[in-house]
Amino acid sequence: MNNASSTDQTGLLGWLRAHRNWCLIVLLPTVFVAVYYYLVASDQYESEAHFVVKTSDSQPAAPSGLGQALTLVGGASSERDALLIADYLKSHDAVSALQSRVGLTQRYRRPEADILSRLWFAVPTPEQLQRYFNGKSDVDVSSETGITVLKVRSFRPEDSYRIVRELIQLGEGRVNTLNRRNYANAVAMAQRQVGEAETNLSRVQGQITRFRSDERDFNPQITGATRTSMVSELQGQLAVARAQESSMAAVLSSNSPQLIAVRQRVSALSRQVDAETSKLSQGPGNVAAGMGAYEEIKIRQEMAGKQFEIASAALQRAREDARRQQLFVVPVVDANMPVRALYPERTKTVITAFLALQLIYAIGWLIAAGVKEHAA
């Protein structure tokens, strides 16, 4: 028995010596990896949530199937907007918000966390905390459906669940912030145009008021029409008086009191017609000049009024467009409370490490063999 045992030990030692390079490069590191993952590495629990970032008037990313179903829920998914929110959830802003809300440092330094998996720093810098958390979380946006899959791992099920819920709330908060900014930016220019049109309209209204005050004429158009009508009436009376004068001169003497009275009336009407006619088109403050200035101001007023109406309509359209283009988050799958540790993937990791080391060893052996053959 002793001889057989000694022979086995000698054979094993001989095999180890013969394959010492393979043992050092492949076997020993694989054993270390297996010991760590099976005996030391802590269980990690993953919580997962799915959501879609939508606008009410965007075109669906998928023409059928799930894309149509999501469109019926409240608009089509926007991959660009989803990527924007996904980028935020991995940013230092989101990590900082999580640190203040749930205490990431404490949750990733749990007593059950092993030395290699846990957060090493009790007071990490923002960059260290972000780098560590990005290794424990994953945000993936599907280009086909627009669904964003959010995953978080930690050392306790309730921690993973809480962090995912907080991240969803942070994403919704970011969406609301973007909506407010986009709305303000969309209507800002339209509001400036309305303000400019309103200022222009007020300036023209002031010009009309000053014109009426300076000219002491509320509406030169009405005044001009009234004076024109009065001149026409006087001219009619003058024509009647002249006809009467002509008929009376044919039958009465030139010294007749009746004819003299008619001639005086004709003379008075003629002077009045000349005076009123000159007021229409001649001299300072004439009706024609005042009416021209007033009509010019009225044209500017009409143009300013139309400009104000157009700007107001553009502002209303900008507001409606901004509301239609607002983003909102639609939950597809709520965060789950994990009951079984999915990580670390022990067997997969050990096998992968063994195969990788074996590949490295094989490449090294081939290189060494080639060098020996070349040297020979």
Rosetta blueprint (number, residue, H / E / L):
1 M L
2 N H
3 N H
4 A H
5 S H
6 S H
7 T H
8 D H
9 Q H
10 T H
11 G H
12 L H
13 L H
14 G H
15 W H
16 L H
17 R H
18 A H
19 H L
20 R H
21 N H
22 W H
23 C H
24 L H
25 I H
26 V H
27 L H
28 L H
29 P H
30 T H
31 V H
32 F H
33 V H
34 A H
35 V H
36 Y H
37 Y H
38 Y H
39 L H
40 V H
41 A L
42 S L
43 D L
44 Q E
45 Y E
46 E E
47 S E
48 E E
49 A E
50 H E
51 F E
52 V E
53 V E
54 K E
55 T E
56 S L
57 D L
58 S L
59 Q L
60 P L
61 A L
62 A L
63 P L
64 S L
65 G L
66 L H
67 G H
68 Q H
69 A H
70 L H
71 T H
72 L H
73 V H
74 G H
75 G L
76 A E
77 S E
78 S L
79 E H
80 R H
81 D H
82 A H
83 L H
84 L H
85 I H
86 A H
87 D H
88 Y H
89 L H
90 K L
91 S L
92 H H
93 D H
94 A H
95 V H
96 S H
97 A H
98 L H
99 Q H
100 S H
101 R H
102 V H
103 G L
104 L H
105 T H
106 Q H
107 R H
108 Y L
109 R L
110 R L
111 P L
112 E L
113 A L
114 D L
115 I L
116 L L
117 S L
118 R L
119 L L
120 W L
121 F L
122 A L
123 V L
124 P L
125 T L
126 P H
127 E H
128 Q H
129 L H
130 Q H
131 R H
132 Y H
133 F H
134 N H
135 G H
136 K H
137 S E
138 D E
139 V E
140 D E
141 V E
142 S L
143 S L
144 E L
145 T L
146 G L
147 I E
148 T E
149 V E
150 L E
151 K E
152 V E
153 R E
154 S E
155 F L
156 R L
157 P H
158 E H
159 D H
160 S H
161 Y H
162 R H
163 I H
164 V H
165 R H
166 E H
167 L H
168 I H
169 Q H
170 L H
171 G H
172 E H
173 G H
174 R H
175 V H
176 N H
177 T H
178 L H
179 N H
180 R H
181 R H
182 N H
183 Y H
184 A H
185 N H
186 A H
187 V H
188 A H
189 M H
190 A H
191 Q H
192 R H
193 Q H
194 V H
195 G H
196 E H
197 A H
198 E H
199 T H
200 N H
201 L H
202 S H
203 R H
204 V H
205 Q H
206 G H
207 Q H
208 I H
209 T H
210 R H
211 F H
212 R H
213 S H
214 D H
215 E H
216 R L
217 D L
218 F L
219 N L
220 P H
221 Q H
222 I H
223 T H
224 G H
225 A H
226 T H
227 R H
228 T H
229 S H
230 M H
231 V H
232 S H
233 E H
234 L H
235 Q H
236 G H
237 Q H
238 L H
239 A H
240 V H
241 A H
242 R H
243 A H
244 Q H
245 E H
246 S H
247 S H
248 M H
249 A H
250 A L
251 V L
252 L L
253 S L
254 S L
255 N L
256 S L
257 P H
258 Q H
259 L H
260 I H
261 A H
262 V H
263 R H
264 Q H
265 R H
266 V H
267 S H
268 A H
269 L H
270 S H
271 R H
272 Q H
273 V H
274 D H
275 A H
276 E H
277 T H
278 S H
279 K H
280 L H
281 S H
282 Q L
283 G L
284 P L
285 G L
286 N L
287 V H
288 A H
289 A H
290 G H
291 M H
292 G H
293 A H
294 Y H
295 E H
296 E H
297 I H
298 K H
299 I H
300 R H
301 Q H
302 E H
303 M H
304 A H
305 G H
306 K H
307 Q H
308 F H
309 E H
310 I H
311 A H
312 S H
313 A H
314 A H
315 L H
316 Q H
317 R H
318 A H
319 R H
320 E H
321 D H
322 A H
323 R H
324 R H
325 Q L
326 Q L
327 L E
328 F E
329 V E
330 V E
331 P E
332 V E
333 V E
334 D L
335 A L
336 N L
337 M L
338 P L
339 V L
340 R L
341 A L
342 L L
343 Y E
344 P L
345 E L
346 R H
347 T H
348 K H
349 T H
350 V H
351 I H
352 T H
353 A H
354 F H
355 L H
356 A H
357 L H
358 Q H
359 L H
360 I H
361 Y H
362 A H
363 I H
364 G H
365 W H
366 L H
367 I H
368 A H
369 A H
370 G H
371 V H
372 K H
373 E H
374 H H
375 A H
376 A L
